[in-house]
Amino acid sequence: MKYATKILHNGNERDPHTGALSIPIYQVSTFHQDDIEHPGRYDYSRSNNPTREALENTLAALEGGTRGFAFASGMAAVSSALALFSHGDHIIATEDIYGGSYRILTKFFNKFGLEVTFVDMTDLNQVEKAIRKNTKALFLESPSNPLLKITDIAGAVELAKRYNLLTLIDNTFMSPYFQRPLELGVDLVIHSATKFLGGHSDVIGGAVVVGSEALATKIYFVQNSFGAVQGPQDAWLVLRGIKTLRARMELQQQSAMAIARWLQGEDWVEKVYYPGLPEHPGHELIKVQASGFGAVVSFKTDTPERALRIMRNVRLWSVAVSLGGVESILSYPARMSHAALPKAERERLGLTDNFIRLSVGLEDAEDLMADLEASRK
Ligand SMILES: *Cc1c(COP(=O)(O)O)cnc(C)c1O
C-alpha cells in the first residue's frame, strides 16, 4: 500500500464497534468490568482510551513504529521521553533545539541530575567529542528551529550505535509524511501534534513513537504513571487533522518553495533559509533522508526596522508563535520563541533582530507574497 493510502487506511479509521467512519470521541474516564478476574481492554482513561488508542495506533503506522503514544502537548511528549533517563545520565542535544526543550533540560531535568551538552549536530565530530562515560542518548531535531539546519540522521544513528546510545529526534517540522526517522535507525520519534499533525491551529498535543517493544514498555510506564495523556476530544482533533496531512504538506510545501525563491530575488532580503533551495547547506542531505522540505521558511531582512515594519503591516499573515497550521503565520524569534535567550547567545546562533520565520499555510502563494511585499514598504 502506498503511503498516501496508509494515511487514511491503516486499520484505525473505523470504529470497531459501530463501523463509524470517524472514531467516536469516547469522553469517559472509567469502564465497567464484567469480570474482575479478567479486566477488559479498557479500565481507566489515563491507562487507555479508545479514541486516544486509535490515534496512537495511527501514529505508529505512519511513523513505521511498533507503538505510538499521545500526550497532552509536545512538551509533555518531550518530558515523558526524557523521563526515561536517570540521575547522573548525560545526553547530547542539538544547540538550536526547540526553546521549550532547551528550557526543560536546563531548568527542570537538571534538578533531577540529568546532564546535557548542547552541540551543533550538523558536525558529528563535535557530537563525538561531547560523548562521556555517562552519556546515554543523542537528542536530534532536523530540520532545526528556526535556522532549519539539517542533521545527518543516519550518521548520528551510526555514531550512537557505536557508543551504545539511544537516538531521539523531534520530527515536528517534517511530519511523518516527509520524514520517517525510525526507518533510518532512530529509536524514538517525538512530535508536537499541535503543528503539522493537527494542522488547524485548534489543538495542543504531542506524540512519541518508538521502534522497539522494550522501549514501548518503558514509555507506556511513563505515560501511565506520569499521566500527561491527551484527552479524547483533543486526540480526535489530531486524528481528523491527520486525514488531510498529505494534501496540506504537499500544497504548503509548494507555496513555501515559491515564497523562498521569490524572497531570494528581493534586494531587501539579506538571506533566505529553506532546505528546499539548492543553496541551502543541508539540501543534498535532506533529499537523501526525507521526501520533502516542509513549509517553514526563515529569512533575514536588510535591517531590523524592516522586520518590525513587516510585522506591524501584514494583513493576511498572522503574527503568532506556532506553525504548521492551514493559515500562514509569521513569527519573530528575537521577541517570541527565543526571547528567553540572552541577546549575545541569540546572535551567536544567528537569530538576529532582522530574522523572521514563516510557516506557510494554504492561502494562495501570490496573495501571501503580495502581503509581504506591501508590508515591507
Ligand atoms: C511546538 C514545538 C514543540 C512543543 O510542542 P507543544 O505542543 O507546544 O507543547 C516541540 N518541538 C517543536 C519542534 C515544536 O515546534
PDBQT file of the ligand as one rigid body, heavy atoms in Angstrom, charges set to zero:
ROOT
HETATM    1  C1  LIG A 401       5.862  23.495  19.266  1.00  0.00    +0.000 C 
HETATM    2  C2  LIG A 401       7.020  22.574  19.346  1.00  0.00    +0.000 A 
HETATM    3  C3  LIG A 401       7.232  21.776  20.474  1.00  0.00    +0.000 A 
HETATM    4  C4  LIG A 401       6.351  21.862  21.708  1.00  0.00    +0.000 C 
HETATM    5  O1  LIG A 401       5.062  21.442  21.453  1.00  0.00    +0.000 OA
HETATM    6  P1  LIG A 401       3.762  21.980  22.241  1.00  0.00    +0.000 P 
HETATM    7  O2  LIG A 401       2.666  21.246  21.600  1.00  0.00    +0.000 OA
HETATM    8  O3  LIG A 401       3.717  23.458  22.050  1.00  0.00    +0.000 OA
HETATM    9  O4  LIG A 401       3.971  21.629  23.679  1.00  0.00    +0.000 OA
HETATM   10  C5  LIG A 401       8.302  20.895  20.458  1.00  0.00    +0.000 A 
HETATM   11  N1  LIG A 401       9.140  20.827  19.401  1.00  0.00    +0.000 NA
HETATM   12  C6  LIG A 401       8.974  21.586  18.302  1.00  0.00    +0.000 A 
HETATM   13  C7  LIG A 401       9.928  21.481  17.163  1.00  0.00    +0.000 C 
HETATM   14  C8  LIG A 401       7.911  22.493  18.239  1.00  0.00    +0.000 A 
HETATM   15  O5  LIG A 401       7.757  23.259  17.151  1.00  0.00    +0.000 OA
ENDROOT
TORSDOF 0
